[in-house]
Amino acid sequence: MGFIPGRSLPWVAGLSLLPFFLQFLGLSLGNKLGQGLCGSALGVSEAEAVMYGLVNEYYLYGQLFLALLALKVTYALALWVLRFMYPDRDPSFAPVVWKVGVGLSGVFLLLFLVTRTLPLPFVTPLGPALLSPAPLDPLSLIMVLPEPFLLWLYFRHRP
């Protein structure tokens, strides 16, 4: 695919996969680096979290980031598959693939900025409430640092 040349594809795929793998550091180094973007949502279903009282106010936002990280991993793997399917030419849907990549990275970066700077809506038994912004821990910052470079690569190789 011409919009991501051969030398840039490993960078794009690697930078798309990096936040997902960095999130696992939150399981082992959570007390030093923080829990990352997904927080306590990683590895615990909502039913179990409610049953054992593990749900905090940021749990649903952690699930949202977890779903977004899964989409980014799926996108990175799809890029590699498309490279093997179309080794010498762009597919007719290359602009759509490019827009999906830019959209995923843009939403990821925007959601991070919104959840770390603005009050977050939360539903309580007494009605809607606003939470303080999610805590900014070192791991979540490390997870988001590659996104501007990834967006730069996307715009550099626009179809």
N, CA, C and O atoms as a DFTB+ gen file, in Angstrom:
636 C
 N C O
     1  1       0.843      -1.159       0.000
     2  2       0.000       0.000       0.000
     3  2       0.889       1.222       0.000
     4  3       1.747       1.385       0.868
     5  1       0.681       2.057      -0.957
     6  2       1.549       3.208      -1.137
     7  2       1.423       4.264      -0.062
     8  3       2.372       5.014       0.167
     9  1       0.275       4.350       0.610
    10  2       0.153       5.420       1.590
    11  2       0.957       5.122       2.845
    12  3       1.204       6.032       3.637
    13  1       1.373       3.876       3.054
    14  2       2.322       3.551       4.111
    15  2       3.425       2.722       3.463
    16  3       3.284       1.508       3.312
    17  1       4.533       3.379       3.077
    18  2       5.617       2.659       2.416
    19  2       6.207       1.577       3.316
    20  3       5.998       1.574       4.529
    21  1       6.938       0.671       2.704
    22  2       7.497      -0.473       3.400
    23  2       8.311      -0.131       4.633
    24  3       8.238      -0.842       5.635
    25  1       9.093       0.954       4.582
    26  2       9.917       1.300       5.742
    27  2       9.104       1.915       6.870
    28  3       9.513       1.836       8.029
    29  1       7.971       2.522       6.564
    30  2       7.163       3.167       7.596
    31  2       6.114       2.244       8.193
    32  3       5.616       2.511       9.287
    33  1       5.768       1.169       7.506
    34  2       4.736       0.266       8.020
    35  2       5.089      -0.318       9.381
    36  3       4.222      -0.342      10.254
    37  1       6.320      -0.795       9.615
    38  2       6.628      -1.294      10.966
    39  2       6.486      -0.221      12.042
    40  3       6.088      -0.524      13.166
    41  1       6.806       1.025      11.710
    42  2       6.650       2.106      12.680
    43  2       5.178       2.357      12.995
    44  3       4.800       2.508      14.157
    45  1       4.360       2.399      11.960
    46  2       2.933       2.646      12.159
    47  2       2.301       1.499      12.950
    48  3       1.560       1.733      13.905
    49  1       2.591       0.279      12.555
    50  2       2.022      -0.870      13.260
    51  2       2.562      -0.950      14.688
    52  3       1.806      -1.216      15.624
    53  1       3.846      -0.724      14.855
    54  2       4.438      -0.792      16.194
    55  2       3.911       0.293      17.122
    56  3       3.628       0.029      18.290
    57  1       3.779       1.510      16.610
    58  2       3.253       2.592      17.441
    59  2       1.772       2.403      17.755
    60  3       1.289       2.872      18.785
    61  1       1.053       1.720      16.874
    62  2      -0.349       1.421      17.151
    63  2      -0.485       0.324      18.212
    64  3      -1.431       0.333      18.999
    65  1       0.463      -0.620      18.231
    66  2       0.430      -1.719      19.193
    67  2       1.006      -1.335      20.559
    68  3       0.639      -1.927      21.574
    69  1       1.892      -0.362      20.588
    70  2       2.629      -0.026      21.804
    71  2       1.752       0.298      23.008
    72  3       2.013      -0.240      24.083
    73  1       0.720       1.150      22.896
    74  2      -0.095       1.440      24.087
    75  2      -0.767       0.203      24.682
    76  3      -0.916       0.099      25.899
    77  1      -1.171      -0.729      23.823
    78  2      -1.810      -1.951      24.312
    79  2      -0.849      -2.751      25.182
    80  3      -1.217      -3.213      26.262
    81  1       0.373      -2.912      24.711
    82  2       1.338      -3.695      25.480
    83  2       1.844      -2.938      26.708
    84  3       2.157      -3.551      27.729
    85  1       1.924      -1.632      26.615
    86  2       2.332      -0.852      27.781
    87  2       1.298      -0.928      28.901
    88  3       1.648      -0.809      30.075
    89  1       0.028      -1.126      28.548
    90  2      -1.007      -1.218      29.570
    91  2      -0.746      -2.376      30.528
    92  3      -1.129      -2.310      31.696
    93  1      -0.102      -3.427      30.049
    94  2       0.182      -4.569      30.910
    95  2       1.197      -4.239      31.999
    96  3       1.278      -4.950      33.001
    97  1       1.968      -3.176      31.820
    98  2       2.860      -2.750      32.896
    99  2       2.072      -2.282      34.113
   100  3       2.573      -2.329      35.236
   101  1       0.844      -1.833      33.890
   102  2      -0.006      -1.408      34.996
   103  2      -0.368      -2.553      35.921
   104  3      -0.664      -2.331      37.096
   105  1      -0.348      -3.784      35.403
   106  2      -0.638      -4.939      36.251
   107  2       0.525      -5.254      37.177
   108  3       0.328      -5.592      38.344
   109  1       1.725      -5.142      36.654
   110  2       2.886      -5.523      37.457
   111  2       3.523      -4.343      38.185
   112  3       4.005      -4.499      39.307
   113  1       3.532      -3.177      37.569
   114  2       4.176      -2.012      38.171
   115  2       3.166      -0.925      38.521
   116  3       3.498       0.260      38.521
   117  1       1.939      -1.328      38.816
   118  2       0.873      -0.375      39.090
   119  2       1.150       0.532      40.269
   120  3       0.702       1.678      40.291
   121  1       1.892       0.027      41.261
   122  2       2.165       0.868      42.421
   123  2       3.253       1.895      42.145
   124  3       3.361       2.877      42.880
   125  1       4.061       1.700      41.110
   126  2       5.130       2.646      40.781
   127  2       4.775       3.554      39.610
   128  3       5.018       4.759      39.660
   129  1       4.202       2.981      38.561
   130  2       3.886       3.749      37.353
   131  2       2.425       4.165      37.267
   132  3       2.082       5.017      36.447
   133  1       1.571       3.598      38.074
   134  2       0.143       3.858      37.969
   135  2      -0.525       2.750      37.173
   136  3       0.146       1.857      36.655
   137  1      -1.841       2.808      37.078
   138  2      -2.586       1.744      36.407
   139  2      -2.768       1.972      34.919
   140  3      -3.312       1.105      34.236
   141  1      -2.343       3.081      34.405
   142  2      -2.480       3.331      32.982
   143  2      -3.843       3.848      32.614
   144  3      -4.610       4.275      33.477
   145  1      -4.148       3.811      31.337
   146  2      -5.407       4.364      30.842
   147  2      -6.611       3.510      31.190
   148  3      -7.704       4.037      31.401
   149  1      -6.426       2.207      31.252
   150  2      -7.557       1.320      31.510
   151  2      -7.835       1.169      32.998
   152  3      -8.934       0.765      33.376
   153  1      -6.888       1.477      33.831
   154  2      -7.103       1.428      35.273
   155  2      -7.533       0.069      35.749
   156  3      -6.926      -0.941      35.391
   157  1      -8.567       0.029      36.548
   158  2      -9.019      -1.232      37.139
   159  2      -9.898      -2.038      36.189
   160  3     -10.338      -3.127      36.558
   161  1     -10.168      -1.555      35.002
   162  2     -11.040      -2.283      34.069
   163  2     -10.343      -3.478      33.446
   164  3     -11.007      -4.357      32.896
   165  1      -9.032      -3.531      33.519
   166  2      -8.293      -4.594      32.847
   167  2      -8.449      -5.914      33.595
   168  3      -8.068      -6.019      34.761
   169  1      -8.995      -6.896      32.941
   170  2      -9.079      -8.231      33.501
   171  2     -10.243      -8.471      34.439
   172  3     -10.350      -9.565      34.994
   173  1     -11.112      -7.510      34.641
   174  2     -12.247      -7.682      35.540
   175  2     -13.514      -7.312      34.768
   176  3     -13.615      -6.218      34.211
   177  1     -14.482      -8.240      34.741
   178  2     -15.740      -7.916      34.068
   179  2     -16.548      -6.966      34.947
   180  3     -16.304      -6.861      36.149
   181  1     -17.487      -6.291      34.352
   182  2     -18.291      -5.333      35.114
   183  2     -19.129      -6.047      36.183
   184  3     -19.312      -5.518      37.280
   185  1     -19.638      -7.247      35.868
   186  2     -20.428      -7.997      36.848
   187  2     -19.581      -8.369      38.059
   188  3     -20.028      -8.237      39.198
   189  1     -18.340      -8.840      37.806
   190  2     -17.446      -9.175      38.919
   191  2     -17.061      -7.940      39.713
   192  3     -16.979      -7.984      40.940
   193  1     -16.829      -6.853      39.024
   194  2     -16.437      -5.623      39.705
   195  2     -17.553      -5.127      40.622
   196  3     -17.293      -4.668      41.734
   197  1     -18.788      -5.221      40.152
   198  2     -19.919      -4.798      40.983
   199  2     -20.097      -5.766      42.151
   200  3     -20.340      -5.348      43.283
   201  1     -19.974      -7.062      41.867
   202  2     -20.174      -8.077      42.902
   203  2     -19.166      -7.917      44.050
   204  3     -19.527      -8.029      45.222
   205  1     -17.922      -7.658      43.704
   206  2     -16.880      -7.557      44.728
   207  2     -16.592      -6.123      45.154
   208  3     -15.680      -5.886      45.946
   209  1     -17.350      -5.177      44.646
   210  2     -17.165      -3.788      45.060
   211  2     -15.915      -3.137      44.502
   212  3     -15.344      -2.250      45.137
   213  1     -15.476      -3.566      43.312
   214  2     -14.254      -3.038      42.726
   215  2     -14.498      -1.857      41.798
   216  3     -13.552      -1.257      41.288
   217  1     -15.767      -1.521      41.579
   218  2     -16.067      -0.457      40.630
   219  2     -15.784       0.886      41.280
   220  3     -16.305       1.196      42.352
   221  1     -14.962       1.666      40.625
   222  2     -14.820       3.048      41.053
   223  2     -15.411       3.919      39.957
   224  3     -15.904       3.412      38.950
   225  1     -15.363       5.186      40.147
   226  2     -16.028       6.102      39.222
   227  2     -15.404       6.077      37.828
   228  3     -16.076       6.402      36.849
   229  1     -14.159       5.705      37.724
   230  2     -13.454       5.756      36.454
   231  2     -13.479       4.417      35.717
   232  3     -12.848       4.289      34.667
   233  1     -14.186       3.427      36.237
   234  2     -14.203       2.094      35.655
   235  2     -14.714       2.108      34.216
   236  3     -14.107       1.492      33.341
   237  1     -15.819       2.802      33.964
   238  2     -16.392       2.822      32.617
   239  2     -15.460       3.526      31.626
   240  3     -15.386       3.129      30.463
   241  1     -14.750       4.560      32.072
   242  2     -13.792       5.214      31.194
   243  2     -12.613       4.289      30.902
   244  3     -12.052       4.319      29.807
   245  1     -12.242       3.470      31.881
   246  2     -11.199       2.469      31.653
   247  2     -11.628       1.445      30.626
   248  3     -10.823       1.027      29.794
   249  1     -12.903       1.028      30.671
   250  2     -13.416       0.094      29.669
   251  2     -13.422       0.720      28.281
   252  3     -13.150       0.042      27.290
   253  1     -13.728       1.997      28.208
   254  2     -13.720       2.701      26.926
   255  2     -12.308       2.714      26.336
   256  3     -12.134       2.469      25.142
   257  1     -11.310       2.997      27.158
   258  2      -9.933       2.979      26.676
   259  2      -9.509       1.557      26.288
   260  3      -8.767       1.376      25.322
   261  1      -9.969       0.563      27.026
   262  2      -9.622      -0.821      26.699
   263  2     -10.183      -1.216      25.335
   264  3      -9.496      -1.868      24.549
   265  1     -11.424      -0.827      25.049
   266  2     -12.018      -1.107      23.740
   267  2     -11.266      -0.364      22.637
   268  3     -11.050      -0.912      21.556
   269  1     -10.872       0.866      22.902
   270  2     -10.125       1.646      21.915
   271  2      -8.758       1.027      21.639
   272  3      -8.311       0.990      20.492
   273  1      -8.093       0.542      22.690
   274  2      -6.797      -0.132      22.495
   275  2      -6.971      -1.413      21.677
   276  3      -6.123      -1.735      20.845
   277  1      -8.056      -2.138      21.905
   278  2      -8.306      -3.353      21.121
   279  2      -8.542      -3.011      19.646
   280  3      -8.087      -3.739      18.764
   281  1      -9.240      -1.922      19.375
   282  2      -9.441      -1.496      17.983
   283  2      -8.128      -1.086      17.332
   284  3      -7.909      -1.365      16.153
   285  1      -7.254      -0.429      18.084
   286  2      -5.957      -0.034      17.528
   287  2      -5.096      -1.260      17.195
   288  3      -4.389      -1.266      16.188
   289  1      -5.156      -2.290      18.036
   290  2      -4.417      -3.526      17.757
   291  2      -4.981      -4.202      16.513
   292  3      -4.227      -4.673      15.660
   293  1      -6.293      -4.249      16.412
   294  2      -6.930      -4.847      15.235
   295  2      -6.544      -4.093      13.974
   296  3      -6.289      -4.706      12.938
   297  1      -6.499      -2.778      14.052
   298  2      -6.112      -1.968      12.898
   299  2      -4.669      -2.255      12.486
   300  3      -4.376      -2.395      11.298
   301  1      -3.772      -2.340      13.463
   302  2      -2.361      -2.603      13.149
   303  2      -2.197      -3.961      12.473
   304  3      -1.436      -4.092      11.515
   305  1      -2.900      -4.953      12.964
   306  2      -2.816      -6.275      12.344
   307  2      -3.439      -6.275      10.957
   308  3      -2.952      -6.965      10.062
   309  1      -4.509      -5.512      10.767
   310  2      -5.132      -5.415       9.447
   311  2      -4.190      -4.748       8.449
   312  3      -4.187      -5.107       7.271
   313  1      -3.390      -3.782       8.902
   314  2      -2.411      -3.163       8.002
   315  2      -1.401      -4.177       7.483
   316  3      -1.048      -4.165       6.304
   317  1      -0.939      -5.054       8.370
   318  2       0.015      -6.081       7.935
   319  2      -0.645      -7.039       6.944
   320  3      -0.026      -7.419       5.949
   321  1      -1.877      -7.428       7.201
   322  2      -2.578      -8.333       6.291
   323  2      -2.780      -7.663       4.935
   324  3      -2.595      -8.299       3.898
   325  1      -3.155      -6.393       4.932
   326  2      -3.334      -5.682       3.665
   327  2      -2.030      -5.550       2.896
   328  3      -2.027      -5.558       1.665
   329  1      -0.924      -5.428       3.617
   330  2       0.386      -5.367       2.944
   331  2       0.657      -6.659       2.192
   332  3       1.206      -6.629       1.090
   333  1       0.276      -7.803       2.776
   334  2       0.475      -9.088       2.106
   335  2      -0.525      -9.300       0.979
   336  3      -0.201      -9.951      -0.014
   337  1      -1.724      -8.766       1.113
   338  2      -2.733      -8.936       0.075
   339  2      -2.476      -8.028      -1.130
   340  3      -2.768      -8.408      -2.264
   341  1      -1.936      -6.839      -0.890
   342  2      -1.670      -5.870      -1.954
   343  2      -0.207      -5.434      -1.863
   344  3       0.064      -4.316      -1.423
   345  1       0.740      -6.278      -2.264
   346  2       2.158      -5.940      -2.072
   347  2       2.671      -4.832      -2.988
   348  3       3.613      -4.126      -2.626
   349  1       2.068      -4.664      -4.174
   350  2       2.653      -3.732      -5.133
   351  2       1.759      -2.551      -5.499
   352  3       2.201      -1.655      -6.218
   353  1       0.535      -2.526      -5.029
   354  2      -0.360      -1.427      -5.387
   355  2      -1.307      -1.140      -4.228
   356  3      -1.503      -1.966      -3.337
   357  1      -1.885       0.050      -4.268
   358  2      -2.875       0.430      -3.262
   359  2      -4.216      -0.210      -3.590
   360  3      -4.597      -0.272      -4.759
   361  1      -4.942      -0.689      -2.579
   362  2      -6.303      -1.145      -2.851
   363  2      -7.196       0.059      -3.110
   364  3      -6.834       1.193      -2.796
   365  1      -8.343      -0.192      -3.675
   366  2      -9.255       0.911      -3.987
   367  2      -9.782       1.589      -2.722
   368  3     -10.217       2.740      -2.778
   369  1      -9.750       0.900      -1.596
   370  2     -10.264       1.443      -0.343
   371  2      -9.150       1.982       0.562
   372  3      -9.354       2.133       1.767
   373  1      -7.989       2.269      -0.002
   374  2      -6.866       2.789       0.791
   375  2      -7.198       4.088       1.531
   376  3      -6.785       4.237       2.681
   377  1      -7.922       5.031       0.929
   378  2      -8.272       6.230       1.699
   379  2      -9.132       5.937       2.926
   380  3      -9.015       6.621       3.943
   381  1      -9.990       4.932       2.839
   382  2     -10.821       4.571       3.990
   383  2      -9.945       3.989       5.101
   384  3     -10.131       4.311       6.274
   385  1      -9.002       3.143       4.733
   386  2      -8.085       2.557       5.721
   387  2      -7.277       3.661       6.389
   388  3      -7.069       3.631       7.601
   389  1      -6.826       4.625       5.613
   390  2      -6.065       5.749       6.165
   391  2      -6.927       6.561       7.128
   392  3      -6.462       6.940       8.203
   393  1      -8.177       6.831       6.754
   394  2      -9.076       7.612       7.615
   395  2      -9.375       6.880       8.919
   396  3      -9.486       7.508       9.972
   397  1      -9.506       5.563       8.856
   398  2      -9.741       4.794      10.080
   399  2      -8.543       4.918      11.020
   400  3      -8.721       5.085      12.226
   401  1      -7.333       4.838      10.482
   402  2      -6.137       4.976      11.314
   403  2      -6.024       6.347      11.947
   404  3      -5.726       6.470      13.135
   405  1      -6.263       7.382      11.147
   406  2      -6.215       8.752      11.677
   407  2      -7.321       8.937      12.712
   408  3      -7.099       9.567      13.746
   409  1      -8.494       8.402      12.449
   410  2      -9.605       8.525      13.382
   411  2      -9.328       7.837      14.710
   412  3      -9.598       8.406      15.768
   413  1      -8.792       6.619      14.670
   414  2      -8.483       5.911      15.906
   415  2      -7.435       6.656      16.737
   416  3      -7.587       6.801      17.950
   417  1      -6.384       7.122      16.085
   418  2      -5.349       7.849      16.820
   419  2      -5.864       9.183      17.337
   420  3      -5.548       9.590      18.454
   421  1      -6.655       9.857      16.520
   422  2      -7.202      11.136      16.945
   423  2      -8.160      10.996      18.119
   424  3      -8.115      11.788      19.059
   425  1      -9.026       9.991      18.066
   426  2      -9.968       9.757      19.170
   427  2      -9.214       9.362      20.433
   428  3      -9.563       9.801      21.529
   429  1      -8.184       8.538      20.285
   430  2      -7.381       8.111      21.429
   431  2      -6.732       9.313      22.116
   432  3      -6.798       9.445      23.338
   433  1      -6.114      10.177      21.334
   434  2      -5.448      11.364      21.886
   435  2      -6.466      12.345      22.464
   436  3      -6.251      12.895      23.545
   437  1      -7.556      12.564      21.764
   438  2      -8.580      13.489      22.234
   439  2      -9.253      12.986      23.516
   440  3      -9.494      13.767      24.437
   441  1      -9.557      11.686      23.576
   442  2     -10.167      11.121      24.772
   443  2      -9.229      11.216      25.969
   444  3      -9.667      11.468      27.091
   445  1      -7.947      11.015      25.725
   446  2      -6.975      11.170      26.810
   447  2      -6.971      12.606      27.330
   448  3      -7.019      12.839      28.538
   449  1      -6.914      13.553      26.418
   450  2      -6.877      14.956      26.839
   451  2      -8.154      15.363      27.565
   452  3      -8.098      16.097      28.552
   453  1      -9.303      14.894      27.085
   454  2     -10.575      15.256      27.715
   455  2     -10.692      14.637      29.104
   456  3     -11.090      15.315      30.052
   457  1     -10.349      13.355      29.234
   458  2     -10.517      12.698      30.531
   459  2      -9.499      13.164      31.559
   460  3      -9.717      12.994      32.758
   461  1      -8.394      13.746      31.117
   462  2      -7.384      14.205      32.075
   463  2      -7.499      15.685      32.404
   464  3      -6.825      16.160      33.318
   465  1      -8.333      16.423      31.684
   466  2      -8.414      17.865      31.925
   467  2      -9.809      18.349      32.319
   468  3      -9.924      19.339      33.041
   469  1     -10.864      17.685      31.868
   470  2     -12.229      18.165      32.114
   471  2     -12.949      17.282      33.138
   472  3     -12.608      16.109      33.290
   473  1     -13.924      17.829      33.827
   474  2     -14.752      16.998      34.704
   475  2     -15.507      15.954      33.889
   476  3     -15.966      16.236      32.782
   477  1     -15.634      14.752      34.436
   478  2     -16.230      13.639      33.714
   479  2     -17.641      13.367      34.210
   480  3     -17.859      13.302      35.420
   481  1     -18.606      13.206      33.309
   482  2     -19.962      12.879      33.748
   483  2     -20.030      11.452      34.284
   484  3     -19.373      10.548      33.768
   485  1     -20.833      11.267      35.323
   486  2     -20.973       9.969      35.964
   487  2     -22.390       9.864      36.513
   488  3     -22.911      10.833      37.065
   489  1     -23.014       8.710      36.368
   490  2     -24.378       8.516      36.838
   491  2     -24.328       7.881      38.227
   492  3     -23.694       6.843      38.418
   493  1     -24.985       8.497      39.176
   494  2     -25.082       7.972      40.534
   495  2     -26.544       7.639      40.831
   496  3     -27.427       8.035      40.070
   497  1     -26.814       6.927      41.912
   498  2     -28.215       6.657      42.259
   499  2     -29.020       7.932      42.521
   500  3     -30.245       7.925      42.400
   501  1     -28.347       9.015      42.876
   502  2     -29.035      10.277      43.139
   503  2     -29.164      11.156      41.906
   504  3     -29.791      12.214      41.959
   505  1     -28.583      10.732      40.812
   506  2     -28.648      11.513      39.579
   507  2     -27.256      11.731      38.995
   508  3     -26.272      11.206      39.517
   509  1     -27.172      12.497      37.922
   510  2     -25.876      12.724      37.297
   511  2     -24.965      13.565      38.184
   512  3     -25.409      14.432      38.937
   513  1     -23.676      13.273      38.062
   514  2     -22.667      14.008      38.836
   515  2     -21.462      14.237      37.944
   516  3     -21.319      13.598      36.901
   517  1     -20.614      15.133      38.348
   518  2     -19.356      15.381      37.641
   519  2     -18.198      14.936      38.528
   520  3     -18.104      15.319      39.695
   521  1     -17.325      14.124      37.951
   522  2     -16.128      13.664      38.650
   523  2     -14.997      14.627      38.374
   524  3     -15.024      15.377      37.398
   525  1     -14.025      14.598      39.224
   526  2     -12.812      15.339      38.908
   527  2     -12.125      14.622      37.745
   528  3     -12.384      13.440      37.516
   529  1     -11.266      15.307      37.017
   530  2     -10.574      14.629      35.910
   531  2      -9.829      13.394      36.398
   532  3      -9.391      13.326      37.547
   533  1      -9.695      12.426      35.507
   534  2      -8.999      11.190      35.859
   535  2      -7.555      11.511      36.242
   536  3      -6.971      12.462      35.722
   537  1      -6.981      10.727      37.145
   538  2      -5.607      11.013      37.572
   539  2      -4.615      10.787      36.432
   540  3      -4.771       9.872      35.623
   541  1      -3.619      11.621      36.389
   542  2      -2.568      11.520      35.374
   543  2      -1.390      10.790      35.989
   544  3      -0.623      11.365      36.761
   545  1      -1.252       9.525      35.644
   546  2      -0.127       8.751      36.154
   547  2       0.931       8.619      35.064
   548  3       0.634       8.823      33.886
   549  1       2.167       8.279      35.446
   550  2       3.241       8.197      34.446
   551  2       2.960       7.186      33.334
   552  3       3.303       7.438      32.179
   553  1       2.345       6.050      33.660
   554  2       2.096       5.040      32.633
   555  2       1.121       5.537      31.576
   556  3       1.330       5.293      30.388
   557  1       0.065       6.224      31.979
   558  2      -0.881       6.725      30.982
   559  2      -0.226       7.781      30.099
   560  3      -0.527       7.864      28.909
   561  1       0.648       8.571      30.658
   562  2       1.375       9.557      29.851
   563  2       2.312       8.868      28.854
   564  3       2.416       9.287      27.701
   565  1       2.989       7.816      29.303
   566  2       3.877       7.059      28.415
   567  2       3.079       6.398      27.302
   568  3       3.555       6.302      26.171
   569  1       1.866       5.940      27.613
   570  2       1.037       5.272      26.608
   571  2       0.579       6.226      25.516
   572  3       0.359       5.795      24.384
   573  1       0.433       7.495      25.821
   574  2      -0.101       8.465      24.860
   575  2       1.011       9.195      24.104
   576  3       0.751       9.772      23.049
   577  1       2.225       9.183      24.610
   578  2       3.314       9.921      23.958
   579  2       3.550       9.548      22.490
   580  3       3.892      10.437      21.710
   581  1       3.389       8.284      22.064
   582  2       3.624       7.969      20.642
   583  2       2.555       8.491      19.686
   584  3       2.793       8.534      18.479
   585  1       1.382       8.890      20.187
   586  2       0.278       9.256      19.305
   587  2       0.563      10.452      18.394
   588  3       0.222      10.384      17.213
   589  1       1.167      11.542      18.873
   590  2       1.464      12.635      17.932
   591  2       2.405      12.203      16.807
   592  3       2.235      12.622      15.663
   593  1       3.389      11.375      17.125
   594  2       4.302      10.884      16.083
   595  2       3.560       9.974      15.105
   596  3       3.816      10.009      13.901
   597  1       2.643       9.163      15.625
   598  2       1.847       8.291      14.755
   599  2       0.959       9.113      13.828
   600  3       0.852       8.805      12.641
   601  1       0.330      10.142      14.351
   602  2      -0.468      11.027      13.499
   603  2       0.395      11.718      12.450
   604  3      -0.041      11.902      11.314
   605  1       1.604      12.099      12.815
   606  2       2.525      12.707      11.845
   607  2       2.832      11.717      10.719
   608  3       2.868      12.100       9.550
   609  1       3.052      10.448      11.068
   610  2       3.304       9.437      10.032
   611  2       2.095       9.259       9.117
   612  3       2.243       9.116       7.903
   613  1       0.912       9.267       9.699
   614  2      -0.289       9.146       8.863
   615  2      -0.402      10.312       7.894
   616  3      -0.670      10.106       6.710
   617  1      -0.207      11.507       8.365
   618  2      -0.358      12.668       7.476
   619  2       0.787      12.780       6.482
   620  3       0.621      13.348       5.403
   621  1       1.929      12.248       6.834
   622  2       3.065      12.247       5.898
   623  2       2.801      11.300       4.723
   624  3       3.221      11.564       3.596
   625  1       2.099      10.191       5.001
   626  2       1.843       9.169       3.970
   627  2       0.366       9.146       3.588
   628  3      -0.223       8.078       3.420
   629  1      -0.213      10.302       3.455
   630  2      -1.628      10.410       3.058
   631  2      -1.805       9.853       1.648
   632  3      -0.991      10.144       0.771
   633  1      -2.868       9.047       1.406
   634  2      -3.060       8.502       0.043
   635  2      -3.556       9.559      -0.933
   636  3      -3.764       9.264      -2.110
